[in-house]
Structure formats: C-alpha cells, structure tokens
Amino acid sequence: MTPRRTAAPPEFPTSSVVARPAARTTNEDVRQQNLAAVLQLVHGAGATSRSEIGASTGLNRSTVTGLVQELLDLQLVCETAVKPTGRVGRPSLGVAAEDRVVALSVTADPLAVSVALVGLGGAVHSRVRHDLARPPSPRRFAQVAASLVAGMRADIDRHYRLIGAGVAVPGLVDHGGTVVLSPSLGWRREHMAHRLTDALGMEVTVGNDASVGAMAETRFGIGRGIDNVLYLSGSMNGIGGGLVLDGALLRGTSGFAGEFGHTVVNTSGALCSCGRRGCLQVEVHPAKVLALLGRRGLDEDELDIELGLVRDPVILAEVARQVDVLSVALTNFVNAFAPEMVVLSGYLGVLLATSRERLSAAVRIHPVGAEGRTVRLERAHMRSHLMQIAPAELAFEPLLNDPVARAPRF
C-alpha cells in the first residue's frame, strides 16, 4: 500500500445511528450516501436482514437489494444467516460486515505499546503488546509499533485486506494528527501522524484516546442507538471524554473538545499538569486509592473486586470523597450538555459500581429541569476490549463514509 500523508481525524457520525439518505445534487451523490448508510449500519449492528436495513435507512426493498449487491461486489460485506427478530422461524439470508477488511489499532501508553488487528464489524483477529520500563519517546514509540506490525505482516498479507492504522494517544491531538501535549508520555508538538505513516508504510490517523473511546462505545457498546451521549473515562493517565450531540462527535476548535478532566472542581486542590489546581483528573484519580490498598497495576476488573471487599474506613472515606467530587462534575456536565445518557469508563466505571445510588441521584435530581427529563447513567460495556477496537475506527471512517472510493483493492 502506498503511504499517504493526509491523516487528519475525520468527523464521526454517531456510531450506531445510521446516516439517513439526504438530498444531494446528483444521482451519484445519492448512491454514495446510501451505500455509506448501509455499510455503517452493518458495521455497528452486526448481521442484519435486508428488511431491517430498509427499516433503519428508509430505503425501499429494490434499492436495498441493489446497494447490498454493490457492497458484496466490493467485498465489504458478506451474506450470513440471520434469525428472524421476535418470532420463531427459519434463519434468513442477512448481511454482515466483511471482517477480512481490517485496520490496525495502535495504543500509546506510558508503559506499553499495543497493536490489534481489527476487522470491519469490530472483530479483533489478533493482538500484541510490548511492555516498556518508561514512557517512550515519539521515535521509540514509532520503532516499537513498526516492529510489532512487521511481526503481523505475513499473516495480514496472507489473509486480510489492510486499509490503514488508527492510533490512540492520551493527550491533546489536533486535526492534523499532531500530539500538542501528552503529559503522561512527555510528548509536546509531535507530528505523530506523519512519523507513523513513514514508520508503518501506510495511512495513519491519530486521535485522542478518550474521543475514540467515546466513538467506539457509542458504535458497539452501551451507547449504541443513542443520539446524545456524554462519555467519560478515567485511568492513571487522567480523565478524558467525548460528547456525541445529535448524532455527531463534537470536536471543537482543532479537535480539542472533550477535555473534561481539566474542569476545576477544587480551587485549592492539587496541582494539575495543565498548571491549574484542583482539576477533576487530579481530584478523582485511582493512584490515591491504590496507594491506600497497597497495590499497584490493578486493572479495572481487579479493582472492582478489591473495592467490593474492602472494609477499611480510610479507604472507604477516600472513595466517598472522590464519588462526591465526581457527582458535582457530572451535574455540571449534564446541565451544560443535556445528554440522554452518561457513560463512565475505566476507573470512573469502578466508582459507579461502588456508588451507583449516589452518582445516579446526583445526575437524576440536581440538574436544572430534572423533573422534565431522564438521564441514564451507565457503565461502559466494552471494558478492556474498548481500546483494542477504538483506534481502528479512525482508519475505518473514510471507508464507512465513501465505500466505493475507499474500498481496498486486491
């Protein structure tokens, strides 16, 4: 594949709500939009009958038949058995995304580089991880990623059609794939999309890890089918998020929207990497709880178990303090954006599991006009699987928006 240097993150439609056909100027434009609508549907929803495609897109039966055939000819979808919904009957012939069309999902972490091979439809075919003793320099990160991909190349060339790579970075990433600032990695003004395009020899798109996590969770997870979702994720790297409003991921100027972790919740609190005091991500952080537990490196599921068993009043008091701070922040976010659903991931999902009643009450009772609306507070469903899939969505997006122009060729 010829390397391409255009790597700006695309605008994402809502993950599970299919882009309905809109008025266009030519028949070719209408056809392109309709093909995208069908491919987006089967990518997010899985195997789908032709009648369900018609009901979801508003297209008539003959149009759906023609579009599906074109996507079959492009080898972007395949036919598979689909059981009738809500009734007994023999399976019918449905349509699913072709999972041999793949993208690489690369994740940057201060102590590891991970690469997953992900098919259309979200299937993870393989995954490799290289642990690090310290945060990598941009050059070292590119070298490790290239080495991991090289080890997968023979299998990819033999069995799959690769369209490119997506990279998730904890930090500020602009539209051009430049990492403006990543405190946990120690990167500043690094042109990572260009560096990785050269290192991997393919088109590479770089995005903020929380934003791509929001996209994947609303495409494949608990937020599927919801037009307005606030997604917040917490980890050792801090707190980030994404906001889907009326079906589109909010990007903001230069792509920096969603930095919810830098919302000040305590003006006399601890110093944050941004230079201010009392940001949400320093007031609500797993390090304090892990230190009290005397543990290091617990994953989300392990921390769930630990906090479910703990009876130490000091630990319980720290968890309660963080939950109270988080509840205030959530109330402010709900007042500002009026989402239908708030999804908490990572460490914030752990806090929800320990204190669902407290956090749910804050989201339900305190927002302005709470009596006239319902806000669902949910834990992300994809857990550790999320960041295996999410970065690949950056690479898939151009294909999902224009299947004919972007379909990989044999």
FENPERA-V757309 format. One line per field, one symbol per residue. ss: DSSP state (A for helix, B for strand, O for the rest). phi: phi as a letter, one per 30 degrees, with the letter a starting at -180 (. if undefined). psi: psi as a letter, one per 40 degrees, with the letter a starting at -180 (. if undefined). A space follows every 50 residues. Layout:
# FENPERA-V757309
ss=???
phi=???
psi=???
This chain:
# FENPERA-V757309
ss=OOOOOOOOOOOOBOOOOOOOOOOOOOAAAAAAAAAAAAAAAAAAAOOBOA AAAAAAAOOOAAAAAAAAAAAAAOOOBBBBBBOOOOOOOOOBBBBBBOOO BBBBBBBBBOOBBBBBBBBOOOOBBBBBBBBOOOOOOAAAAAAAAAAAAA AAAAAAAAAOBBBBBBBBBOOBBOOOOBBBBBOOOOBBBBBAAAAAAAAA OOOBBBBBAAAAAAAAAAAAOOOOOOOOBBBBBBBOOBBBBBBBBOOBBO OOAAAOOOOAAAOBOOOOOOBOOOOOBOBAAAAOOAAAAAAAAOOOOOOA AAAAAAAAAOOOAAAAAAAAAAAAAAAAAAAAAAAAAOOOBBBBBBAAAA AAAAOAAAAAAAAAAAOOOAAAOOOBBBBOOOAAAAAAAAAAAAAAAAAA AOAAAAOOOO
phi=.ddbcdbdeddcdedcddddebdbdbddddddddddddddddddciebdd ddddddciddddddedddddddddhcbbcadbdediadldecdcbbdddd dbbcccbcbebabbbbcbcejjdcdaabbbdbdaeddeddedddedddde dcddddddbbccckbcbcbdldbdddidddabedcicbhcddddddeddc iadbccbdddddddddddcccdddicdbbccbbbaddkcbabbcchibdd cidiicdjdddcddcadcdddcddjccidedcdbbdeddddddibbidde dddededdcdbdddddddddddddddddddddddddchddbcccbidddd ddddbeddddddddcdediddcabcdcbceddhddeddceddddddeedd dbeddcddcd
psi=hhiiehfhhihhiidehhhihihididdddddddddddddddddeahhid ddddddeeiidddddddddddddefeiiiihhhhheihiiiihahiihee hiihhhhhideihihihhiheehhdihihhiidihiiddddddddddddd deddddddeihheaiihhhgahhideehhdhgddefihfhgdddddddde fihhhhihdddddddddedeadehehdhhhhhhiadeahiiihhhfehhh dahefeiegdefhheheeaihieeeiifideddghdddddddefiifhid ddddddddeiehddddddddddddddddddddddddefidihhhibdddd ddddfdddddddddddihfdeeihhhhiihdebdddeddddddddddddd dgdddehhi.
